[in-house]
Amino acid sequence: MHLDEHINGLGRDLKLRHGEKIHKLTINAPFTCPNRDGTLGRGGCTFCNNASFNGKTTSTLSIREQLEKSKPGMRAKRYLAYFQTYTNTYAEVKELQRLYEEALTTADIVGICVGTRPDCVPNAALDLLADYQQQGYEVWLELGLQSSFDKTLDRINRGHHFDAYVETVQRAHSRNLKICTHLIIGLPGEAPMDSMITLDRVIKVGCEGLKLHPLHIVKGSQMARQWKNGEIPAISQQDYAEVAAEMIQHTPWDVVYHRVSATARKPTLLAPEWCDNRWPILNDIARKLAAEGGQGSALTC
């Protein structure tokens, strides 16, 4: 099944606007998380692998070296530099500028995607990103919201509430920056309808992109202990496909889907086991969209 036939995916969007295939290259930059170092909280989110937040996981390669190492074998000739790991606006603006510009001045890089928390985006960082966009670079600010329900955010020790997300989106949009919002399906205490409500709230606030992914239970996380004790279930492949497809069908076509699922690798992944292979779930979602209607179809009924 061809998922791209039923959604407005990032690859499709980039090719339409840039005239050629653009591929994202992931960067592991020297950032940490304010929800772990005491600035905003302690312990991190309960779904995080604690071991992945120590200094040993930061790449010993420079930004440019990481990008050049990732290029061989890619079918694209131009790329987006994706600052993915940790909170990538959590530094003084001069340090952000140094890291971002090392990526942007690497050959064949046409823009950056910056992953961060909605409660950790100062105006200086937004101004910096807006300046790059004005220079002609592709710029996406990726905000890890996960849920719009404050009780869920408290339950997973997220360290912020939905109002922090709304306020950051408003400040980013005042600078014409594009937002990609990350949402998790299957969080503890949430029903499928809660994911639909979160989607509706996010769309109303305004965003240009979305990423969906299932809740992963990984070793070293607080959720791993809760899962082993039978306190939280792992979402099934069928349930995830149904919720994700319905969310896509209720998403306006002009919103770009950067991702509709995600994988994790064993032995770090404990549950659900189906998350170690992306193709079966992507095919399930594509089949449902083909049979019942693609992105935005539920909005025209």
RADA-V41525 format. One record per residue. N is the residue number from 0. RES is the residue in one small letter. SS is DSSP state (2 for helix, 1 for strand, 0 for the rest). D_CENTER is the distance of its C-alpha to the mean C-alpha in Angstrom with 1 decimal. Layout:
n=N res=RES ss=SS d_center=D_CENTER
n=N res=RES ss=SS d_center=D_CENTER
This chain:
n=0 res=m ss=0 d_center=23.7
n=1 res=h ss=0 d_center=21.9
n=2 res=l ss=2 d_center=18.6
n=3 res=d ss=2 d_center=18.5
n=4 res=e ss=2 d_center=21.7
n=5 res=h ss=0 d_center=20.3
n=6 res=i ss=0 d_center=17.0
n=7 res=n ss=0 d_center=16.2
n=8 res=g ss=1 d_center=13.8
n=9 res=l ss=2 d_center=12.5
n=10 res=g ss=2 d_center=15.3
n=11 res=r ss=2 d_center=17.8
n=12 res=d ss=2 d_center=16.9
n=13 res=l ss=2 d_center=17.1
n=14 res=k ss=2 d_center=20.3
n=15 res=l ss=2 d_center=21.9
n=16 res=r ss=2 d_center=21.4
n=17 res=h ss=2 d_center=22.1
n=18 res=g ss=0 d_center=24.6
n=19 res=e ss=0 d_center=23.3
n=20 res=k ss=0 d_center=20.5
n=21 res=i ss=1 d_center=17.8
n=22 res=h ss=1 d_center=15.7
n=23 res=k ss=1 d_center=12.8
n=24 res=l ss=1 d_center=14.0
n=25 res=t ss=1 d_center=12.1
n=26 res=i ss=1 d_center=13.8
n=27 res=n ss=0 d_center=14.7
n=28 res=a ss=0 d_center=16.2
n=29 res=p ss=0 d_center=18.6
n=30 res=f ss=0 d_center=16.6
n=31 res=t ss=0 d_center=16.7
n=32 res=c ss=0 d_center=15.5
n=33 res=p ss=0 d_center=17.8
n=34 res=n ss=0 d_center=17.4
n=35 res=r ss=0 d_center=19.3
n=36 res=d ss=0 d_center=21.9
n=37 res=g ss=0 d_center=23.5
n=38 res=t ss=0 d_center=22.4
n=39 res=l ss=0 d_center=20.5
n=40 res=g ss=0 d_center=21.0
n=41 res=r ss=0 d_center=22.0
n=42 res=g ss=0 d_center=20.8
n=43 res=g ss=0 d_center=17.0
n=44 res=c ss=0 d_center=15.0
n=45 res=t ss=0 d_center=17.0
n=46 res=f ss=0 d_center=14.5
n=47 res=c ss=0 d_center=14.1
n=48 res=n ss=0 d_center=16.5
n=49 res=n ss=2 d_center=18.8
n=50 res=a ss=2 d_center=20.2
n=51 res=s ss=2 d_center=17.0
n=52 res=f ss=2 d_center=17.4
n=53 res=n ss=0 d_center=20.8
n=54 res=g ss=2 d_center=21.9
n=55 res=k ss=2 d_center=22.8
n=56 res=t ss=2 d_center=19.2
n=57 res=t ss=0 d_center=19.1
n=58 res=s ss=0 d_center=20.1
n=59 res=t ss=0 d_center=23.8
n=60 res=l ss=0 d_center=23.3
n=61 res=s ss=0 d_center=23.0
n=62 res=i ss=2 d_center=20.1
n=63 res=r ss=2 d_center=22.4
n=64 res=e ss=2 d_center=23.5
n=65 res=q ss=2 d_center=20.0
n=66 res=l ss=2 d_center=19.4
n=67 res=e ss=2 d_center=22.9
n=68 res=k ss=2 d_center=22.7
n=69 res=s ss=2 d_center=19.7
n=70 res=k ss=2 d_center=21.5
n=71 res=p ss=0 d_center=24.4
n=72 res=g ss=0 d_center=24.1
n=73 res=m ss=0 d_center=21.5
n=74 res=r ss=0 d_center=22.9
n=75 res=a ss=0 d_center=21.5
n=76 res=k ss=0 d_center=23.6
n=77 res=r ss=1 d_center=21.2
n=78 res=y ss=1 d_center=17.7
n=79 res=l ss=1 d_center=14.6
n=80 res=a ss=1 d_center=14.1
n=81 res=y ss=1 d_center=10.5
n=82 res=f ss=1 d_center=10.8
n=83 res=q ss=0 d_center=8.2
n=84 res=t ss=0 d_center=10.5
n=85 res=y ss=0 d_center=11.6
n=86 res=t ss=0 d_center=11.8
n=87 res=n ss=0 d_center=12.4
n=88 res=t ss=0 d_center=14.5
n=89 res=y ss=0 d_center=16.6
n=90 res=a ss=0 d_center=19.8
n=91 res=e ss=0 d_center=22.8
n=92 res=v ss=2 d_center=22.3
n=93 res=k ss=2 d_center=24.7
n=94 res=e ss=2 d_center=22.6
n=95 res=l ss=2 d_center=19.5
n=96 res=q ss=2 d_center=21.7
n=97 res=r ss=2 d_center=23.1
n=98 res=l ss=2 d_center=19.9
n=99 res=y ss=2 d_center=18.3
n=100 res=e ss=2 d_center=21.7
n=101 res=e ss=2 d_center=22.3
n=102 res=a ss=2 d_center=19.3
n=103 res=l ss=2 d_center=20.5
n=104 res=t ss=0 d_center=24.1
n=105 res=t ss=0 d_center=23.4
n=106 res=a ss=0 d_center=25.0
n=107 res=d ss=0 d_center=23.2
n=108 res=i ss=1 d_center=20.0
n=109 res=v ss=1 d_center=19.6
n=110 res=g ss=1 d_center=16.7
n=111 res=i ss=1 d_center=13.7
n=112 res=c ss=1 d_center=9.9
n=113 res=v ss=1 d_center=9.6
n=114 res=g ss=1 d_center=6.9
n=115 res=t ss=1 d_center=8.9
n=116 res=r ss=0 d_center=10.3
n=117 res=p ss=0 d_center=12.0
n=118 res=d ss=0 d_center=15.3
n=119 res=c ss=0 d_center=15.3
n=120 res=v ss=0 d_center=15.5
n=121 res=p ss=0 d_center=19.2
n=122 res=n ss=2 d_center=20.9
n=123 res=a ss=2 d_center=21.9
n=124 res=a ss=2 d_center=18.4
n=125 res=l ss=2 d_center=17.9
n=126 res=d ss=2 d_center=21.3
n=127 res=l ss=2 d_center=20.6
n=128 res=l ss=2 d_center=17.6
n=129 res=a ss=2 d_center=19.8
n=130 res=d ss=2 d_center=22.6
n=131 res=y ss=2 d_center=20.8
n=132 res=q ss=2 d_center=19.9
n=133 res=q ss=2 d_center=23.6
n=134 res=q ss=0 d_center=24.6
n=135 res=g ss=0 d_center=23.1
n=136 res=y ss=0 d_center=19.9
n=137 res=e ss=1 d_center=16.7
n=138 res=v ss=1 d_center=14.3
n=139 res=w ss=1 d_center=10.8
n=140 res=l ss=1 d_center=9.7
n=141 res=e ss=1 d_center=6.0
n=142 res=l ss=1 d_center=6.8
n=143 res=g ss=1 d_center=6.0
n=144 res=l ss=1 d_center=8.8
n=145 res=q ss=1 d_center=8.9
n=146 res=s ss=0 d_center=12.4
n=147 res=s ss=0 d_center=14.9
n=148 res=f ss=0 d_center=17.8
n=149 res=d ss=2 d_center=19.1
n=150 res=k ss=2 d_center=21.0
n=151 res=t ss=2 d_center=17.9
n=152 res=l ss=2 d_center=16.2
n=153 res=d ss=2 d_center=19.6
n=154 res=r ss=2 d_center=19.9
n=155 res=i ss=0 d_center=16.9
n=156 res=n ss=0 d_center=18.0
n=157 res=r ss=0 d_center=14.9
n=158 res=g ss=0 d_center=17.4
n=159 res=h ss=0 d_center=16.8
n=160 res=h ss=0 d_center=17.4
n=161 res=f ss=2 d_center=16.3
n=162 res=d ss=2 d_center=18.7
n=163 res=a ss=2 d_center=16.9
n=164 res=y ss=2 d_center=13.9
n=165 res=v ss=2 d_center=16.6
n=166 res=e ss=2 d_center=18.5
n=167 res=t ss=2 d_center=15.8
n=168 res=v ss=2 d_center=14.8
n=169 res=q ss=2 d_center=18.6
n=170 res=r ss=2 d_center=19.2
n=171 res=a ss=2 d_center=16.6
n=172 res=h ss=2 d_center=18.1
n=173 res=s ss=0 d_center=21.5
n=174 res=r ss=0 d_center=20.8
n=175 res=n ss=0 d_center=19.5
n=176 res=l ss=0 d_center=16.0
n=177 res=k ss=1 d_center=13.3
n=178 res=i ss=1 d_center=10.4
n=179 res=c ss=1 d_center=7.0
n=180 res=t ss=1 d_center=6.3
n=181 res=h ss=1 d_center=4.2
n=182 res=l ss=1 d_center=7.4
n=183 res=i ss=1 d_center=9.3
n=184 res=i ss=1 d_center=12.6
n=185 res=g ss=0 d_center=15.6
n=186 res=l ss=0 d_center=15.4
n=187 res=p ss=0 d_center=19.0
n=188 res=g ss=0 d_center=21.3
n=189 res=e ss=0 d_center=19.3
n=190 res=a ss=0 d_center=20.9
n=191 res=p ss=2 d_center=19.5
n=192 res=m ss=2 d_center=20.8
n=193 res=d ss=2 d_center=18.7
n=194 res=s ss=2 d_center=15.5
n=195 res=m ss=2 d_center=17.5
n=196 res=i ss=2 d_center=18.5
n=197 res=t ss=2 d_center=15.1
n=198 res=l ss=2 d_center=14.2
n=199 res=d ss=2 d_center=17.6
n=200 res=r ss=2 d_center=17.2
n=201 res=v ss=2 d_center=13.9
n=202 res=i ss=2 d_center=15.7
n=203 res=k ss=2 d_center=18.8
n=204 res=v ss=2 d_center=17.3
n=205 res=g ss=0 d_center=16.0
n=206 res=c ss=0 d_center=12.7
n=207 res=e ss=0 d_center=12.7
n=208 res=g ss=1 d_center=9.5
n=209 res=l ss=1 d_center=7.4
n=210 res=k ss=1 d_center=5.1
n=211 res=l ss=1 d_center=7.4
n=212 res=h ss=1 d_center=8.3
n=213 res=p ss=1 d_center=11.6
n=214 res=l ss=0 d_center=12.7
n=215 res=h ss=0 d_center=13.8
n=216 res=i ss=1 d_center=17.0
n=217 res=v ss=1 d_center=17.4
n=218 res=k ss=0 d_center=20.5
n=219 res=g ss=0 d_center=21.1
n=220 res=s ss=0 d_center=19.0
n=221 res=q ss=2 d_center=20.9
n=222 res=m ss=2 d_center=19.6
n=223 res=a ss=2 d_center=21.3
n=224 res=r ss=2 d_center=24.5
n=225 res=q ss=2 d_center=24.1
n=226 res=w ss=2 d_center=23.4
n=227 res=k ss=2 d_center=26.5
n=228 res=n ss=0 d_center=28.5
n=229 res=g ss=0 d_center=27.7
n=230 res=e ss=0 d_center=26.1
n=231 res=i ss=0 d_center=22.9
n=232 res=p ss=0 d_center=22.5
n=233 res=a ss=0 d_center=20.0
n=234 res=i ss=0 d_center=18.9
n=235 res=s ss=0 d_center=20.8
n=236 res=q ss=2 d_center=19.8
n=237 res=q ss=2 d_center=21.9
n=238 res=d ss=2 d_center=20.5
n=239 res=y ss=2 d_center=16.9
n=240 res=a ss=2 d_center=18.0
n=241 res=e ss=2 d_center=20.0
n=242 res=v ss=2 d_center=17.5
n=243 res=a ss=2 d_center=14.7
n=244 res=a ss=2 d_center=17.6
n=245 res=e ss=2 d_center=18.9
n=246 res=m ss=2 d_center=15.8
n=247 res=i ss=2 d_center=15.6
n=248 res=q ss=2 d_center=19.4
n=249 res=h ss=0 d_center=19.0
n=250 res=t ss=0 d_center=16.6
n=251 res=p ss=0 d_center=18.5
n=252 res=w ss=0 d_center=18.8
n=253 res=d ss=0 d_center=17.9
n=254 res=v ss=0 d_center=14.2
n=255 res=v ss=1 d_center=12.3
n=256 res=y ss=1 d_center=10.2
n=257 res=h ss=1 d_center=7.9
n=258 res=r ss=1 d_center=7.8
n=259 res=v ss=0 d_center=10.0
n=260 res=s ss=0 d_center=10.1
n=261 res=a ss=0 d_center=9.6
n=262 res=t ss=0 d_center=12.5
n=263 res=a ss=0 d_center=14.1
n=264 res=r ss=0 d_center=17.5
n=265 res=k ss=0 d_center=20.8
n=266 res=p ss=0 d_center=22.4
n=267 res=t ss=0 d_center=19.4
n=268 res=l ss=1 d_center=18.3
n=269 res=l ss=1 d_center=20.8
n=270 res=a ss=1 d_center=19.6
n=271 res=p ss=0 d_center=19.1
n=272 res=e ss=2 d_center=20.8
n=273 res=w ss=2 d_center=19.7
n=274 res=c ss=2 d_center=16.1
n=275 res=d ss=2 d_center=17.8
n=276 res=n ss=0 d_center=18.2
n=277 res=r ss=2 d_center=15.8
n=278 res=w ss=2 d_center=18.7
n=279 res=p ss=2 d_center=20.5
n=280 res=i ss=2 d_center=17.7
n=281 res=l ss=2 d_center=16.8
n=282 res=n ss=2 d_center=20.5
n=283 res=d ss=2 d_center=20.9
n=284 res=i ss=2 d_center=18.5
n=285 res=a ss=2 d_center=20.2
n=286 res=r ss=2 d_center=23.6
n=287 res=k ss=2 d_center=22.9
n=288 res=l ss=2 d_center=21.8
n=289 res=a ss=2 d_center=24.8
n=290 res=a ss=2 d_center=27.1
n=291 res=e ss=2 d_center=26.0
n=292 res=g ss=0 d_center=24.5
n=293 res=g ss=0 d_center=21.3
n=294 res=q ss=0 d_center=18.8
n=295 res=g ss=0 d_center=20.6
n=296 res=s ss=2 d_center=23.7
n=297 res=a ss=2 d_center=23.9
n=298 res=l ss=2 d_center=24.1
n=299 res=t ss=0 d_center=27.3
n=300 res=c ss=0 d_center=29.2
